[in-house]
């Protein structure tokens, strides 16, 4: 679906011309002749971008931008202001009120469309992330922003080691660190994590504009916004610089207040983007965890088992052992001491088992008082040894009830089965194979229960493997 652009201009001819230009570039347009109409349409239609003349009959563009930024419903919408008055005061005022860019009339169509594409590209990512916003995610986001401290580190990227960039003496306080382009491309600056890469003018002169897309494609610099410093006589390639991934452009000779404002805006957006990614990572992490014990949950366990089955079939691992661990007579704990005591026991059991595991082992709370443990690259003997170790870990020390002075003795019955490369010919769907493996471990665990509890029992696959070994 085409992006919607709200065009705000008091001159009908200007609105018509802009609509024709944008329509030819496959954008939908909404037209407004004044600030009041623009504010109403922005709230009701939620355009993807606002393109607005500063000279309006009721309010000027910077004042409208300030209102848009103060309204939570419109604060996220990118705004480009333009004016026939291209003086420094108007330009700085436009940026100070939150405009994403200020353009002088007459508008350069090529540069305008490149600027639109760059802002819409960035805005689309933000909208997609906001679409996943939940109360918990919003709380994580605010926490991540607060932890960032709001500061920023701008790194000036020089063309070569030891080479002085032409803006060193003109703007020493625009950047905090310097990086050399070869070192950056060779991933030798992994200890440096700047918030902005400020490309010295020599970079594009020596390496061409495609160095920007090169930096955007590298894992170590993919999420770091790029601001290019360009000579005033190279405006002809500025549209391409934006299309290849630059966040903004500063022109020589630098206007330091404007440069600081633009860099501050880039840093603010970077902090929010990083915070949003961190918040999403935290949310995804929580989605895979059991909230009581902190162990992986049933859904994650099944997903990981499918990966282990595929890895075994491809000979990437030798196979895995699966342990199903069920606490004995656990209902008595809840009935006698209450569910809070039962929760404390489950949490401590998880901690005790986790202490016995290797980094690649998978431990999950599979349901109630039942746990699942997958051990990659483990044969029958090691699986038996680990099962006994887990059993001893669980029953080793008595569990203290926090609500009183009582202690509990807790034991577990464990069923063990094995999945190795001999199962590679199984063509059943992955979900069915997971069910079959878990069912074998469950049958073994019930055998351990019926034969006296607090013991380890083996499933059919485990017994067959042991016989083959003999």
HUWOTA-V509603 format. One record per run of one state. SS is the DSSP state (a for helix, b for strand, c for the rest). FROM is the first residue (numbers start at 1). LEN is the number of residues. If there is no record, write none. Layout:
ss:from:len
SS:FROM:LEN
SS:FROM:LEN
This chain:
ss:from:len
c:1:3
b:4:5
c:9:3
a:12:13
c:25:3
b:28:5
c:33:2
a:35:11
c:46:3
b:49:5
c:54:7
a:61:10
c:71:7
b:78:6
c:84:4
a:88:9
c:97:4
b:101:4
c:105:4
a:109:23
c:132:3
a:135:14
c:149:5
b:154:5
c:159:18
b:177:4
a:181:5
c:186:10
b:196:4
c:200:1
a:201:7
c:208:2
a:210:8
c:218:7
b:225:6
c:231:1
a:232:12
c:244:4
b:248:4
c:252:4
a:256:32
c:288:1
b:289:1
c:290:6
b:296:1
c:297:1
a:298:16
c:314:5
b:319:9
c:328:2
a:330:8
c:338:1
a:339:16
c:355:7
b:362:6
c:368:2
b:370:7
c:377:3
a:380:16
c:396:3
b:399:2
c:401:6
b:407:2
c:409:3
b:412:9
a:421:3
c:424:6
a:430:21
c:451:5
b:456:3
c:459:1
a:460:10
c:470:1
